[in-house]
Amino acid sequence: MYVLHYVPDNASLIVRLALEEAGLPYEARLVDRRARQHEGEDFRRLNPAGLIPALETPEGPLSETGAILLWLADRHPEARLAPPVHAPDRGEFLRWLFFLSNTAHADLRQLFYPDQYVPQASIAGHHAILATRMRRHFTLLNAAAASHPALFAPPSALMLYTAALMRWAVLYPRGQARWFRASDQLSLAAAAMALEARPAALAVAAAEGLGEAPFTRPTEPRPPEGPAF
């Protein structure tokens, strides 16, 4: 049994999608962000960085979204979250998984929390720079999905990760100018539409209140428990 420490519509969403796609038994344990529970000693025993998500496994706790996805993919190859270790396209998969984790997600996070990176007076310019970078990232991901459709087809972890970033790029940060439309990236949009029709995505969307088309036509989340994002 796995235990996923989560916040609705947070990075834990990606791991929850993977757990559902793999059909693995797990408990989703809500983290109270308003009480800053993720910064407390108990949570930091699971993730020393104090960030969501954390996954408790029989082999100990794991953190970092990309690492958790790769671990689950290798422990449960029957789920087809990733190509097998010796598959010819394994290297290409790893290239884009680390791009998503280390580059695209990291840049998107700066858009969500600009006060953690730049002074207040620089936030508008920071937003413009990061939005340009993110548009370029999505263009690269779309080209990769067009060139390697099987790697991005659900249930691939690449699409689980990319679809969540597509959702957040539309919705967050609240009150800022919109800079992304899923329909501009045709290969990604098609894969995201296929994902949100799958039973795993439907279950996660219901559990976290993400709406009927959470990745291609995202709406504000209405989670049944806890505040979103």
C-alpha positions as CSV (number, residue, x, y, z in Angstrom):
1,M,0.0,0.0,0.0
2,Y,1.3,3.4,-0.9
3,V,0.4,6.7,0.9
4,L,0.4,9.8,-1.3
5,H,0.6,13.1,0.6
6,Y,-1.2,15.5,-1.6
7,V,-2.8,18.9,-2.1
8,P,-5.6,19.2,-4.7
9,D,-4.4,20.4,-8.1
10,N,-0.8,20.4,-7.0
11,A,2.2,18.4,-8.3
12,S,0.8,15.4,-6.4
13,L,-1.8,15.3,-9.1
14,I,0.8,13.8,-11.5
15,V,1.7,11.1,-9.1
16,R,-2.0,10.3,-8.4
17,L,-2.6,9.9,-12.1
18,A,0.3,7.5,-12.3
19,L,-1.0,5.5,-9.3
20,E,-4.5,5.3,-10.8
21,E,-3.2,4.3,-14.2
22,A,-1.1,1.6,-12.6
23,G,-4.1,0.3,-10.7
24,L,-2.1,0.4,-7.4
25,P,-3.7,0.5,-4.0
26,Y,-2.9,3.8,-2.2
27,E,-4.2,6.2,0.4
28,A,-4.4,9.9,-0.5
29,R,-3.6,11.8,2.6
30,L,-4.4,15.5,2.5
31,V,-1.7,18.0,3.5
32,D,-3.0,21.2,5.1
33,R,-1.1,23.9,3.2
34,R,-3.0,26.8,4.9
35,A,-1.5,25.5,8.2
36,R,1.8,25.1,6.4
37,Q,1.8,21.4,7.4
38,H,4.3,20.7,4.6
39,E,6.9,22.8,6.4
40,G,6.6,20.9,9.7
41,E,9.0,18.3,11.1
42,D,6.7,15.3,10.4
43,F,6.3,16.1,6.7
44,R,10.0,16.9,6.3
45,R,10.8,13.4,7.4
46,L,9.1,12.4,4.2
47,N,10.4,15.2,2.0
48,P,13.3,17.2,3.5
49,A,12.6,20.0,1.0
50,G,9.1,20.6,2.4
51,L,7.4,20.4,-1.0
52,I,4.4,18.4,-2.3
53,P,4.3,15.5,-3.2
54,A,5.7,12.8,-1.0
55,L,5.0,9.2,-1.5
56,E,5.4,6.6,1.2
57,T,6.4,3.2,-0.2
58,P,7.3,-0.2,1.3
59,E,11.0,0.8,0.7
60,G,10.7,4.2,2.3
61,P,9.5,7.7,1.4
62,L,10.1,9.3,-2.0
63,S,9.9,12.9,-3.1
64,E,10.5,14.8,-6.4
65,T,7.8,14.3,-9.0
66,G,10.0,13.0,-11.7
67,A,11.8,10.6,-9.4
68,I,8.5,9.2,-8.1
69,L,7.2,8.6,-11.6
70,L,10.4,6.9,-12.7
71,W,10.4,4.7,-9.6
72,L,6.8,3.7,-10.1
73,A,7.4,3.0,-13.8
74,D,10.3,0.7,-13.0
75,R,8.6,-1.1,-10.1
76,H,5.4,-1.6,-12.0
77,P,6.4,-2.2,-15.7
78,E,3.0,-3.7,-16.4
79,A,1.5,-0.2,-16.0
80,R,3.4,1.0,-19.1
81,L,4.2,4.4,-17.5
82,A,7.6,4.2,-19.3
83,P,9.5,2.1,-21.8
84,P,11.4,-0.8,-20.2
85,V,14.9,-0.2,-19.1
86,H,16.5,-1.7,-22.2
87,A,13.9,-0.5,-24.8
88,P,15.3,1.5,-27.7
89,D,13.2,4.5,-26.8
90,R,14.2,4.5,-23.1
91,G,16.7,7.3,-23.6
92,E,14.3,9.5,-25.4
93,F,11.8,9.0,-22.7
94,L,14.3,9.9,-20.0
95,R,15.3,13.0,-22.0
96,W,11.8,14.4,-21.9
97,L,11.0,13.3,-18.4
98,F,14.0,15.2,-17.1
99,F,13.1,18.2,-19.3
100,L,9.7,18.2,-17.8
101,S,10.9,17.9,-14.2
102,N,14.1,20.0,-14.3
103,T,13.2,22.7,-16.9
104,A,9.5,23.1,-17.7
105,H,8.1,22.4,-14.2
106,A,10.8,24.5,-12.6
107,D,10.1,27.5,-14.8
108,L,6.4,27.2,-14.4
109,R,6.8,27.2,-10.6
110,Q,8.6,30.5,-10.9
111,L,5.4,31.9,-12.5
112,F,3.3,30.7,-9.6
113,Y,5.5,32.0,-6.9
114,P,7.4,35.0,-8.3
115,D,7.9,36.6,-4.9
116,Q,10.3,33.7,-4.1
117,Y,12.5,34.6,-7.0
118,V,12.4,38.4,-7.7
119,P,11.6,41.6,-5.9
120,Q,8.0,42.9,-6.1
121,A,9.0,45.6,-8.6
122,S,10.4,43.0,-11.0
123,I,7.4,40.6,-11.0
124,A,5.8,41.9,-14.2
125,G,9.1,41.6,-16.2
126,H,9.8,38.3,-14.6
127,H,6.4,37.0,-15.7
128,A,6.9,38.2,-19.3
129,I,10.3,36.4,-19.5
130,L,9.0,33.2,-18.0
131,A,5.9,33.1,-20.1
132,T,8.1,33.3,-23.2
133,R,10.3,30.5,-21.9
134,M,7.2,28.4,-21.2
135,R,5.8,28.9,-24.6
136,R,9.1,27.6,-26.1
137,H,9.0,24.6,-23.7
138,F,5.5,23.6,-24.8
139,T,6.5,24.0,-28.5
140,L,9.4,21.6,-27.9
141,L,7.2,19.2,-26.1
142,N,4.6,19.4,-28.9
143,A,7.3,18.6,-31.5
144,A,8.5,15.7,-29.4
145,A,4.9,14.3,-29.1
146,A,4.5,14.6,-32.9
147,S,7.8,12.8,-33.5
148,H,7.4,10.2,-30.8
149,P,3.6,9.8,-30.4
150,A,3.9,6.5,-28.6
151,L,6.1,8.0,-25.9
152,F,3.5,10.7,-25.1
153,A,0.4,8.5,-25.5
154,P,-1.3,7.8,-22.2
155,P,-0.6,6.1,-19.9
156,S,2.9,7.3,-20.4
157,A,4.3,9.3,-17.5
158,L,5.4,11.9,-20.0
159,M,1.7,12.7,-20.9
160,L,0.6,12.6,-17.2
161,Y,3.3,15.2,-16.4
162,T,2.7,17.3,-19.6
163,A,-1.1,17.4,-19.2
164,A,-0.8,18.7,-15.6
165,L,1.5,21.5,-16.7
166,M,-0.9,22.4,-19.6
167,R,-3.7,22.6,-17.0
168,W,-1.8,24.9,-14.7
169,A,-0.5,27.1,-17.5
170,V,-4.1,28.0,-18.3
171,L,-5.3,28.5,-14.7
172,Y,-2.4,29.9,-12.7
173,P,-1.3,32.3,-11.4
174,R,-4.6,33.8,-10.8
175,G,-5.0,37.5,-11.9
176,Q,-2.2,37.5,-14.5
177,A,-2.4,37.7,-18.2
178,R,-3.0,34.4,-20.0
179,W,-0.2,33.3,-22.3
180,F,-1.1,29.6,-23.1
181,R,-3.8,27.8,-25.0
182,A,-3.8,24.0,-25.3
183,S,-5.3,24.2,-28.7
184,D,-2.1,25.9,-30.0
185,Q,-0.2,22.6,-29.5
186,L,-2.1,20.1,-31.6
187,S,-0.2,16.9,-30.7
188,L,-0.2,17.7,-27.0
189,A,-3.9,18.6,-27.1
190,A,-4.8,15.3,-28.8
191,A,-2.9,13.3,-26.3
192,A,-4.3,15.3,-23.4
193,M,-7.8,14.7,-24.7
194,A,-7.2,11.0,-24.9
195,L,-5.9,11.0,-21.3
196,E,-8.8,12.8,-19.8
197,A,-11.2,10.2,-21.3
198,R,-9.4,7.4,-19.5
199,P,-10.9,5.9,-16.3
200,A,-7.8,6.8,-14.2
201,A,-8.1,10.5,-15.2
202,L,-11.8,10.5,-14.6
203,A,-11.3,9.1,-11.1
204,V,-8.6,11.7,-10.2
205,A,-10.7,14.5,-11.6
206,A,-13.6,13.5,-9.5
207,A,-11.4,13.1,-6.4
208,E,-9.8,16.5,-6.7
209,G,-12.8,18.4,-8.3
210,L,-11.0,19.2,-11.6
211,G,-14.0,19.3,-13.9
212,E,-15.0,17.3,-17.0
213,A,-12.1,18.3,-19.3
214,P,-9.3,19.1,-16.8
215,F,-6.5,19.3,-19.3
216,T,-7.9,20.6,-22.5
217,R,-10.6,22.9,-21.1
218,P,-9.5,23.4,-17.5
219,T,-11.7,25.2,-15.0
220,E,-11.1,26.3,-11.4
221,P,-10.9,23.2,-9.2
222,R,-13.6,22.5,-6.6
223,P,-12.0,19.8,-4.4
224,P,-14.2,17.9,-2.0
225,E,-11.5,18.3,0.7
226,G,-8.9,20.9,1.2
227,P,-8.0,24.1,-0.7
228,A,-6.6,23.7,-4.2
229,F,-3.1,24.5,-5.3
